[in-house]
């Protein structure tokens, strides 16, 4: 069909209007977009206190950021290839970076301490014990390693005949160790004697990421096939298959209270999930290329996403999202019980109505916080 010039212009204007409106909706939870890296961003991590975060990129640089100002504090470069993984110690005094064929250990101010060498191909993932004395790492080679961090030496190489062990995780609660491979298998080991205690034929292709819940009850896995699976480690049974991503899922992380799971995907979206029900709570849209990594702050108020579009996005996890998902009816009932939200009354002056609106907003924020606290405090 051939359109006239006027009709074509009408469709172009309409398309632009719809695009602008869509982007405005997408940006509702977006706090800021950071563009300091010059190539694909593959890794992000929050410090335990939430005051700092770090990012790693294909540009071979690690940037330390101030969360309050969103300004770079320091840029460091020691890896000679993409930094695929970053993780802070639980105490927050150290962070670890995995890239080329090494894992580097840093003080939290970016001072270099040491390198752990042994892998023959790029390090894709790392996992730390609660005291950061031990670390597991996985790479494109066919095994993965357990390290003594203080000694800088390999304690054990897990030779499980799996191809490309790209996903590893260390449970800080139970000292279990997990690995995920290119053939879709997940293996669970004990720390004490490196015994293989369970194998999940989990996915049909690459397992890109693994995450233990903080309480040690669950393991989540992300895969090339676009699914996330959550496993109950007491029964070793699958409890949820999360299927809403349209392409490979590259990263997952549990919230500090283990009620939420955040995921990033090749479909360029970040999703927030309820762990108990397996339902999607929200999708954060704004990246233009794959999301390679995600992180959620310990207070569960903010999410970071790292993308191949060379940006890092900071998202606000709005209390309204959680309250409307978990306590919608109860919350709405409380709002309706207050006369602060009534329409303007005939006898009410404009200034009195504005004052009541301010009180209504303050009351709403108090209610939202009450329910968020309730969510965080429930077991």
C-alpha positions in Angstrom: 0.0 0.0 0.0 1.3 3.5 -0.9 0.5 6.3 1.4 0.3 10.0 0.5 2.8 12.4 1.9 0.3 13.8 4.5 -0.8 10.3 5.6 2.8 9.1 5.9 3.6 12.1 8.0 0.6 11.4 10.2 1.8 7.9 10.9 5.3 9.1 11.7 3.9 11.7 14.1 1.6 9.0 15.6 4.6 6.6 16.0 6.7 9.2 17.6 3.9 10.1 20.0 3.3 6.5 21.0 7.1 5.9 21.4 7.4 9.0 23.7 4.4 7.9 25.8 5.8 4.4 26.1 9.2 5.6 27.2 7.6 7.9 29.7 5.8 5.0 31.2 9.0 2.8 31.1 11.0 5.5 33.0 8.6 5.7 35.9 10.9 3.6 38.2 14.1 4.7 36.6 16.3 6.8 38.9 19.2 7.4 36.5 21.2 6.0 33.6 25.0 5.9 33.9 27.1 6.0 30.7 30.7 6.1 32.0 31.8 2.8 30.4 32.8 2.8 26.8 31.8 -0.8 26.0 29.3 -3.5 27.1 28.7 -3.6 30.9 28.7 -7.2 32.2 28.8 -7.0 36.0 27.4 -4.9 38.9 27.3 -5.3 42.6 26.2 -3.3 45.6 28.4 -2.9 48.7 26.7 -4.5 51.8 25.9 -1.0 53.3 24.5 0.2 50.0 26.6 3.3 49.9 28.8 2.2 47.1 28.5 -0.1 44.0 30.9 -1.4 41.4 30.6 -2.1 37.7 32.7 -4.1 35.3 32.8 -3.9 31.5 34.2 -5.2 28.2 36.3 -2.0 28.3 38.4 -3.9 30.9 37.6 -1.3 33.6 36.0 -1.5 37.0 34.3 1.6 38.2 33.6 2.3 41.9 30.5 4.5 42.3 29.1 6.7 45.1 25.4 5.7 45.3 24.3 9.0 46.8 25.7 11.1 43.9 26.0 8.4 41.2 29.4 9.8 40.5 32.5 7.6 39.8 34.8 7.5 42.8 37.6 5.5 41.1 38.3 3.7 37.9 40.7 0.8 38.0 42.1 -1.5 35.3 44.1 -4.7 35.8 42.1 -7.3 33.8 43.0 -7.5 30.2 39.6 -8.7 29.0 35.9 -8.4 29.9 35.0 -8.4 33.6 32.2 -10.9 33.8 31.7 -11.0 37.6 31.9 -8.8 40.7 31.1 -9.7 44.3 31.6 -8.0 47.6 32.6 -9.9 50.8 29.8 -10.1 53.4 31.8 -7.7 55.6 32.2 -5.3 52.7 35.9 -4.8 53.3 36.8 -6.6 50.0 35.5 -7.2 46.6 36.4 -9.8 43.9 36.5 -9.4 40.1 36.5 -12.3 37.6 37.5 -11.6 34.0 40.3 -12.8 31.7 41.7 -16.0 33.3 42.0 -14.6 36.8 40.1 -13.5 39.8 41.4 -10.3 41.4 41.0 -9.4 45.1 40.6 -5.8 46.0 40.1 -3.6 49.1 36.8 -1.9 49.0 38.5 1.4 48.0 39.9 -0.2 44.9 43.4 -1.0 46.2 44.7 -4.1 44.5 45.6 -7.1 46.8 46.3 -10.2 44.7 45.3 -12.3 41.8 44.2 -15.9 41.8 45.4 -17.7 38.7 44.7 -21.2 37.4 41.8 -21.2 34.9 42.8 -21.6 31.3 39.9 -19.5 29.9 37.8 -16.6 30.9 36.3 -16.6 34.5 32.6 -16.2 34.2 31.3 -16.6 37.8 32.5 -16.5 41.4 30.9 -17.4 44.8 32.1 -16.5 48.3 31.9 -18.1 51.7 30.4 -16.0 54.5 33.8 -15.1 55.9 35.3 -14.6 52.4 38.1 -17.2 53.2 37.0 -19.5 50.4 35.8 -18.9 46.9 34.5 -20.9 44.0 35.0 -19.9 40.4 33.7 -21.1 37.1 34.9 -20.5 33.6 34.6 -21.6 30.0 36.9 -24.5 30.7 35.4 -27.8 31.8 35.9 -27.7 35.6 35.6 -25.2 38.4 37.8 -24.4 41.4 37.6 -23.9 45.1 40.2 -21.4 46.4 41.8 -20.5 49.7 41.7 -16.7 49.4 44.3 -15.9 52.0 46.8 -18.3 50.4 45.8 -17.5 46.9 45.9 -21.2 46.0 43.5 -23.8 44.6 42.2 -26.2 47.3 40.2 -28.4 44.9 39.4 -28.7 41.2 35.9 -30.3 40.7 36.3 -32.6 37.7 32.7 -33.4 36.9 33.1 -34.0 33.1 30.8 -31.1 32.4 31.3 -28.8 29.5 31.9 -25.1 30.3 31.1 -24.6 33.9 29.9 -21.0 33.6 27.7 -20.8 36.7 28.9 -21.3 40.3 27.5 -20.4 43.6 28.4 -20.8 47.3 25.8 -20.9 50.0 26.8 -18.7 52.9 24.1 -20.4 55.1 24.9 -24.1 54.4 28.4 -24.2 52.8 26.9 -26.1 49.8 28.5 -25.4 46.4 26.7 -25.4 43.1 27.8 -25.5 39.5 25.9 -25.2 36.3 27.2 -26.2 32.9 26.7 -25.8 29.2 24.8 -29.1 28.9 22.1 -27.9 31.3 23.1 -29.9 34.4 23.4 -28.5 37.9 25.6 -30.3 40.5 25.5 -29.7 44.3 28.6 -30.5 46.4 29.4 -30.3 50.1 32.3 -28.1 51.2 33.8 -30.5 53.7 34.7 -33.4 51.5 33.7 -32.1 48.0 31.1 -34.9 47.7 28.6 -34.7 44.9 25.2 -35.0 46.7 22.8 -34.2 43.9 22.5 -33.6 40.2 19.6 -31.7 38.5 19.1 -32.3 34.8 17.9 -28.7 35.0 17.8 -27.0 31.6 18.1 -27.8 27.9 21.1 -25.6 27.4 23.7 -23.3 29.1 23.1 -22.6 32.7 24.2 -18.9 32.8 23.7 -18.1 36.5 23.0 -19.7 39.9 22.0 -18.1 43.2 21.4 -19.5 46.6 18.8 -17.9 48.8 20.3 -16.2 51.9 18.6 -18.7 54.2 20.0 -21.7 52.2 16.6 -23.1 51.5 16.5 -22.4 47.7 18.6 -22.5 44.6 17.7 -20.5 41.5 19.1 -21.2 38.1 19.0 -19.1 34.9 19.4 -20.5 31.4 19.8 -20.0 27.7 16.4 -21.4 27.1 14.9 -18.3 28.8 13.6 -19.9 31.9 14.4 -19.5 35.6 13.9 -22.5 37.9 13.7 -22.4 41.7 14.6 -25.5 43.6 13.8 -26.6 47.2 17.1 -27.9 48.6 15.4 -29.8 51.4 13.5 -32.0 49.0 15.7 -31.4 45.9 12.5 -30.8 44.0 11.6 -27.9 41.6 9.0 -25.6 43.0 8.7 -23.0 40.2 9.5 -22.5 36.6 9.5 -18.8 35.6 8.9 -18.4 31.9 8.1 -14.7 31.3 11.4 -13.7 29.8 11.5 -14.0 26.0 15.2 -14.8 25.6 18.2 -16.2 27.6 18.3 -15.2 31.3 21.8 -14.0 32.2 21.6 -13.1 35.9 19.5 -13.7 39.0 19.7 -12.6 42.6 17.6 -13.1 45.7 16.6 -10.1 47.9 18.1 -10.0 51.4 14.7 -11.3 52.9 14.5 -14.1 50.2 11.0 -13.0 49.2 12.0 -11.5 45.9 14.1 -12.6 42.9 15.5 -10.2 40.4 16.5 -11.3 36.9 18.1 -9.8 33.8 17.8 -11.2 30.3 18.9 -11.0 26.7 15.4 -9.6 26.0 16.7 -6.3 27.5 14.4 -6.4 30.5 14.7 -6.7 34.3 12.0 -8.6 36.1 11.0 -8.8 39.7 9.5 -12.0 41.0 7.8 -13.3 44.1 9.7 -16.4 45.3 6.8 -18.1 47.2 4.3 -18.0 44.4 6.6 -17.7 41.4 4.5 -14.8 40.0 6.0 -11.8 38.3 5.6 -8.6 40.2 7.0 -6.1 37.7 9.1 -5.6 34.5 11.6 -2.8 34.3 12.0 -1.7 30.6 14.5 0.8 29.3 17.6 -1.0 28.1 18.1 -1.3 24.3 20.3 -4.4 24.4 20.8 -7.5 26.6 20.8 -7.1 30.4 23.9 -9.0 31.5 23.8 -8.6 35.3 21.5 -7.4 38.0 21.9 -6.6 41.7 19.4 -5.6 44.4 20.5 -3.5 47.4 20.3 -5.1 50.9 17.5 -2.8 52.0 15.5 -4.0 48.9 14.9 -0.4 47.7 17.0 -0.2 44.6 18.0 -2.5 41.7 21.1 -2.1 39.4 21.1 -3.5 35.8 24.2 -3.8 33.5 23.7 -3.9 29.8 25.4 -4.5 26.5 24.1 -1.0 25.5 27.1 0.3 27.6 24.9 1.6 30.4 24.0 0.9 34.0 20.5 1.7 35.1 19.4 2.4 38.7 15.8 1.5 39.4 13.7 2.4 42.4 11.8 -0.6 43.8 8.7 1.4 44.6 6.9 0.5 47.8 3.6 0.7 45.9 4.6 -2.3 43.8 5.2 -4.5 46.8 2.3 -3.3 48.8 -0.2 -3.7 45.9 1.2 -7.2 45.2 1.2 -8.6 48.7 -1.4 -6.5 50.6 -3.6 -4.8 48.0 -7.0 -5.4 49.6 -5.9 -4.6 53.1 -4.0 -1.5 52.0 -7.0 -0.2 50.0 -9.3 -0.8 52.9 -7.1 1.3 55.2 -7.0 4.1 52.6 -10.8 4.1 52.3 -11.2 4.3 56.1 -9.5 7.7 56.2 -11.5 10.8 55.2 -8.3 12.4 54.1 -8.8 11.1 50.6 -12.3 12.4 50.1 -13.0 14.7 47.1 -13.0 18.4 47.7 -15.9 19.3 50.0 -18.4 22.1 49.1 -17.6 24.0 52.3 -13.8 23.4 52.1 -11.6 26.3 51.0 -8.9 25.7 48.4 -6.1 26.2 50.9 -7.8 23.8 53.3 -8.1 21.2 50.5 -4.4 21.5 49.6 -3.5 21.1 53.3 -5.6 18.0 53.5 -4.0 16.6 50.3 -0.6 17.0 51.9 -1.8 15.2 55.0 -3.3 12.5 52.8 0.1 12.0 51.0 1.9 11.8 54.3 -0.6 9.3 55.6 -0.2 7.2 52.5 3.6 7.1 52.8 3.2 6.0 56.5 0.9 3.2 55.4 3.1 2.1 52.6 6.1 1.9 54.9 4.1 0.0 57.5 3.3 -2.8 55.0 6.8 -2.8 53.5 8.2 -3.3 57.1 5.7 -6.0 57.6 6.9 -7.8 54.5 10.5 -7.5 55.5 9.8 -8.8 59.0 7.7 -11.8 58.1 9.5 -15.2 57.8 
